[in-house]
Amino acid sequence: MSAYADFLGKGNVTTFPCGQKRNFLSNLFNRSGKGDESPERIERIKETLKKTAVGRDALDFLAERGTKIGFEKLSYYGYFSPEKNVIALSSDFSDKDLTMTLVHEARHAKQDSVIENLSSKLTPAALLKNGFMIEADACAAECVLAHELKELGDKSFYKAHQKTEYAPMSKAFEDEFARSGDADKAREAAMLKWYDLSIKNGYADSYVRQIWSTAVHREDGSFKQNPSGREMAEKLCLNGAGKCYLSDPAVLDSSDKVVLNDKQAKSLKQTMIAYCSDTGVSYASLGLDGIYHKGRGGVRKITSEMPYEAREIKLMLGRGGR
Ligand SMILES: [Zn+2]
């Protein structure tokens, strides 16, 4: 598996490449250790993680699962592969980048042990909710790490994070923590902030493309599972004690969380009108009435912009109607 292009091209995405924009962190974090692929470097990264509760949780989980951690030539920070049970890190980035990446990928490994994420069995709505959720949760774990290190007197991870496009997440974490002193609330604030980041668009693009691929290939079981965002979050968005850190997990089903831009909405509508017309499956059974489009006219359900229930169109055409 070579690059993000392969990730996009795969019908059923089972790896989790992260940070696909090569330069957004690497120009800002320091370059210590760059190019070094020694086992000692991984040990160094682990030593930093061991200082924190979130880091120890991650390492304990990976040890229990037997996940191997190694270096690979990648154009992004790293990935977790469930099939290979491997976390690969790109040595081209700094120790700080890779420490953050390891806690992020460990989070994906943990998520993968709970439910099958990014599965083609998920309906379009469930896939979008699932995909956004696992990224937001993994990025929030990085904010927890930066915060815990900051509490120990090392502000460098937080400061570096503040120079990335993920900065609003760590700021939301610290603001909420300063207000309430509640680490769960702070983690929730960081996680929900992910949905406002422009990087969300890149993930939405890839999920819309995956939905298209699933619709084209139509394997047994495709689009059959439709869990709500709340159901998935209660299993995936857990703190170190195994409790959901979201005060209201149902927020992940709301119109401002399951929302697409013009291009994505257009593409998804075309795909699903064709799919539903061919198969007779209703929009509602695919959760499409829970997906929103934010365009010039405000936020609307994408189904409100789809002409009729595609099944009805098929029936009308079958009767010779126009
Ligand atoms: Zn990720």
Boltz pocket constraint, residues with backbone or C-beta under 6 A from the ligand:
constraints:
  - pocket:
      binder: B
      contacts: [[A, 16], [A, 17], [A, 18], [A, 19], [A, 104], [A, 108], [A, 134], [A, 135], [A, 138]]
      max_distance: 6.0
